[in-house]
Amino acid sequence: MGEVTELFLVMLVIAAGAFAPLGYFIYKFTQTNAKPFGETEPHGDSPSVINDLAEKVIGMIKKGMAGGK
């Protein structure tokens, strides 16, 4: 019977870990008037190094594909 109890506890720990991000998001969402992470800028208004890098990579790939034809 001890094996069943140990298995139950292990599964409970795994389930808690799996659902912790959801619980955190719900907690933050209800914390500040349905704005989960406070005041944020609309998407695309702020410069992003990652977006600039992605645009450069996409441009290079397009040039490479166009040059190969």
PyMOL commands that place a pseudoatom at each C-alpha (Angstrom):
pseudoatom trace, name=CA, resn=MET, resi=1, chain=A, elem=C, hetatm=0, pos=[0.000, 0.000, 0.000]
pseudoatom trace, name=CA, resn=GLY, resi=2, chain=A, elem=C, hetatm=0, pos=[2.958, 2.299, 0.504]
pseudoatom trace, name=CA, resn=GLU, resi=3, chain=A, elem=C, hetatm=0, pos=[3.765, 2.196, -3.212]
pseudoatom trace, name=CA, resn=VAL, resi=4, chain=A, elem=C, hetatm=0, pos=[0.347, 3.611, -4.085]
pseudoatom trace, name=CA, resn=THR, resi=5, chain=A, elem=C, hetatm=0, pos=[0.785, 6.461, -1.609]
pseudoatom trace, name=CA, resn=GLU, resi=6, chain=A, elem=C, hetatm=0, pos=[4.252, 7.270, -2.939]
pseudoatom trace, name=CA, resn=LEU, resi=7, chain=A, elem=C, hetatm=0, pos=[2.965, 7.231, -6.523]
pseudoatom trace, name=CA, resn=PHE, resi=8, chain=A, elem=C, hetatm=0, pos=[0.079, 9.520, -5.537]
pseudoatom trace, name=CA, resn=LEU, resi=9, chain=A, elem=C, hetatm=0, pos=[2.452, 12.013, -3.914]
pseudoatom trace, name=CA, resn=VAL, resi=10, chain=A, elem=C, hetatm=0, pos=[4.821, 11.998, -6.908]
pseudoatom trace, name=CA, resn=MET, resi=11, chain=A, elem=C, hetatm=0, pos=[1.920, 12.566, -9.298]
pseudoatom trace, name=CA, resn=LEU, resi=12, chain=A, elem=C, hetatm=0, pos=[0.635, 15.371, -7.079]
pseudoatom trace, name=CA, resn=VAL, resi=13, chain=A, elem=C, hetatm=0, pos=[4.025, 17.113, -7.177]
pseudoatom trace, name=CA, resn=ILE, resi=14, chain=A, elem=C, hetatm=0, pos=[4.209, 16.740, -10.975]
pseudoatom trace, name=CA, resn=ALA, resi=15, chain=A, elem=C, hetatm=0, pos=[0.671, 18.109, -11.382]
pseudoatom trace, name=CA, resn=ALA, resi=16, chain=A, elem=C, hetatm=0, pos=[1.456, 21.072, -9.131]
pseudoatom trace, name=CA, resn=GLY, resi=17, chain=A, elem=C, hetatm=0, pos=[4.524, 21.865, -11.222]
pseudoatom trace, name=CA, resn=ALA, resi=18, chain=A, elem=C, hetatm=0, pos=[2.575, 21.552, -14.466]
pseudoatom trace, name=CA, resn=PHE, resi=19, chain=A, elem=C, hetatm=0, pos=[-0.230, 23.874, -13.396]
pseudoatom trace, name=CA, resn=ALA, resi=20, chain=A, elem=C, hetatm=0, pos=[1.885, 26.422, -11.496]
pseudoatom trace, name=CA, resn=PRO, resi=21, chain=A, elem=C, hetatm=0, pos=[2.324, 28.748, -14.528]
pseudoatom trace, name=CA, resn=LEU, resi=22, chain=A, elem=C, hetatm=0, pos=[-1.442, 28.788, -15.088]
pseudoatom trace, name=CA, resn=GLY, resi=23, chain=A, elem=C, hetatm=0, pos=[-2.066, 29.601, -11.439]
pseudoatom trace, name=CA, resn=TYR, resi=24, chain=A, elem=C, hetatm=0, pos=[0.526, 32.375, -11.528]
pseudoatom trace, name=CA, resn=PHE, resi=25, chain=A, elem=C, hetatm=0, pos=[-1.049, 33.905, -14.634]
pseudoatom trace, name=CA, resn=ILE, resi=26, chain=A, elem=C, hetatm=0, pos=[-4.521, 33.813, -13.065]
pseudoatom trace, name=CA, resn=TYR, resi=27, chain=A, elem=C, hetatm=0, pos=[-3.118, 35.410, -9.902]
pseudoatom trace, name=CA, resn=LYS, resi=28, chain=A, elem=C, hetatm=0, pos=[-1.435, 38.233, -11.871]
pseudoatom trace, name=CA, resn=PHE, resi=29, chain=A, elem=C, hetatm=0, pos=[-4.496, 38.696, -14.102]
pseudoatom trace, name=CA, resn=THR, resi=30, chain=A, elem=C, hetatm=0, pos=[-6.823, 39.246, -11.168]
pseudoatom trace, name=CA, resn=GLN, resi=31, chain=A, elem=C, hetatm=0, pos=[-4.307, 41.411, -9.304]
pseudoatom trace, name=CA, resn=THR, resi=32, chain=A, elem=C, hetatm=0, pos=[-4.331, 44.619, -11.367]
pseudoatom trace, name=CA, resn=ASN, resi=33, chain=A, elem=C, hetatm=0, pos=[-7.739, 45.236, -12.930]
pseudoatom trace, name=CA, resn=ALA, resi=34, chain=A, elem=C, hetatm=0, pos=[-7.541, 42.497, -15.573]
pseudoatom trace, name=CA, resn=LYS, resi=35, chain=A, elem=C, hetatm=0, pos=[-4.139, 43.666, -16.797]
pseudoatom trace, name=CA, resn=PRO, resi=36, chain=A, elem=C, hetatm=0, pos=[-1.888, 40.699, -16.071]
pseudoatom trace, name=CA, resn=PHE, resi=37, chain=A, elem=C, hetatm=0, pos=[1.443, 42.480, -16.286]
pseudoatom trace, name=CA, resn=GLY, resi=38, chain=A, elem=C, hetatm=0, pos=[0.498, 46.094, -15.626]
pseudoatom trace, name=CA, resn=GLU, resi=39, chain=A, elem=C, hetatm=0, pos=[0.560, 48.812, -18.233]
pseudoatom trace, name=CA, resn=THR, resi=40, chain=A, elem=C, hetatm=0, pos=[2.201, 47.539, -21.394]
pseudoatom trace, name=CA, resn=GLU, resi=41, chain=A, elem=C, hetatm=0, pos=[2.748, 49.203, -24.733]
pseudoatom trace, name=CA, resn=PRO, resi=42, chain=A, elem=C, hetatm=0, pos=[0.743, 47.995, -27.708]
pseudoatom trace, name=CA, resn=HIS, resi=43, chain=A, elem=C, hetatm=0, pos=[2.561, 45.355, -29.708]
pseudoatom trace, name=CA, resn=GLY, resi=44, chain=A, elem=C, hetatm=0, pos=[4.929, 46.764, -32.291]
pseudoatom trace, name=CA, resn=ASP, resi=45, chain=A, elem=C, hetatm=0, pos=[5.331, 50.257, -30.857]
pseudoatom trace, name=CA, resn=SER, resi=46, chain=A, elem=C, hetatm=0, pos=[8.615, 49.670, -29.092]
pseudoatom trace, name=CA, resn=PRO, resi=47, chain=A, elem=C, hetatm=0, pos=[11.890, 48.802, -30.857]
pseudoatom trace, name=CA, resn=SER, resi=48, chain=A, elem=C, hetatm=0, pos=[13.111, 45.270, -30.379]
pseudoatom trace, name=CA, resn=VAL, resi=49, chain=A, elem=C, hetatm=0, pos=[16.572, 43.870, -31.013]
pseudoatom trace, name=CA, resn=ILE, resi=50, chain=A, elem=C, hetatm=0, pos=[15.078, 40.428, -31.648]
pseudoatom trace, name=CA, resn=ASN, resi=51, chain=A, elem=C, hetatm=0, pos=[12.608, 41.766, -34.248]
pseudoatom trace, name=CA, resn=ASP, resi=52, chain=A, elem=C, hetatm=0, pos=[15.381, 43.702, -36.003]
pseudoatom trace, name=CA, resn=LEU, resi=53, chain=A, elem=C, hetatm=0, pos=[17.592, 40.617, -36.083]
pseudoatom trace, name=CA, resn=ALA, resi=54, chain=A, elem=C, hetatm=0, pos=[14.739, 38.469, -37.410]
pseudoatom trace, name=CA, resn=GLU, resi=55, chain=A, elem=C, hetatm=0, pos=[14.020, 41.004, -40.167]
pseudoatom trace, name=CA, resn=LYS, resi=56, chain=A, elem=C, hetatm=0, pos=[17.695, 41.013, -41.187]
pseudoatom trace, name=CA, resn=VAL, resi=57, chain=A, elem=C, hetatm=0, pos=[17.817, 37.203, -41.288]
pseudoatom trace, name=CA, resn=ILE, resi=58, chain=A, elem=C, hetatm=0, pos=[14.609, 37.016, -43.338]
pseudoatom trace, name=CA, resn=GLY, resi=59, chain=A, elem=C, hetatm=0, pos=[15.993, 39.638, -45.730]
pseudoatom trace, name=CA, resn=MET, resi=60, chain=A, elem=C, hetatm=0, pos=[19.222, 37.672, -46.140]
pseudoatom trace, name=CA, resn=ILE, resi=61, chain=A, elem=C, hetatm=0, pos=[17.300, 34.472, -46.846]
pseudoatom trace, name=CA, resn=LYS, resi=62, chain=A, elem=C, hetatm=0, pos=[15.104, 36.243, -49.411]
pseudoatom trace, name=CA, resn=LYS, resi=63, chain=A, elem=C, hetatm=0, pos=[18.196, 37.674, -51.147]
pseudoatom trace, name=CA, resn=GLY, resi=64, chain=A, elem=C, hetatm=0, pos=[19.827, 34.232, -51.154]
pseudoatom trace, name=CA, resn=MET, resi=65, chain=A, elem=C, hetatm=0, pos=[16.745, 32.580, -52.628]
pseudoatom trace, name=CA, resn=ALA, resi=66, chain=A, elem=C, hetatm=0, pos=[16.299, 35.304, -55.259]
pseudoatom trace, name=CA, resn=GLY, resi=67, chain=A, elem=C, hetatm=0, pos=[19.969, 35.129, -56.246]
pseudoatom trace, name=CA, resn=GLY, resi=68, chain=A, elem=C, hetatm=0, pos=[19.867, 31.360, -56.706]
pseudoatom trace, name=CA, resn=LYS, resi=69, chain=A, elem=C, hetatm=0, pos=[17.201, 31.452, -59.431]
for i in range(1, 69): cmd.bond("trace and resi %d" % i, "trace and resi %d" % (i + 1))
show_as sticks, trace
zoom trace
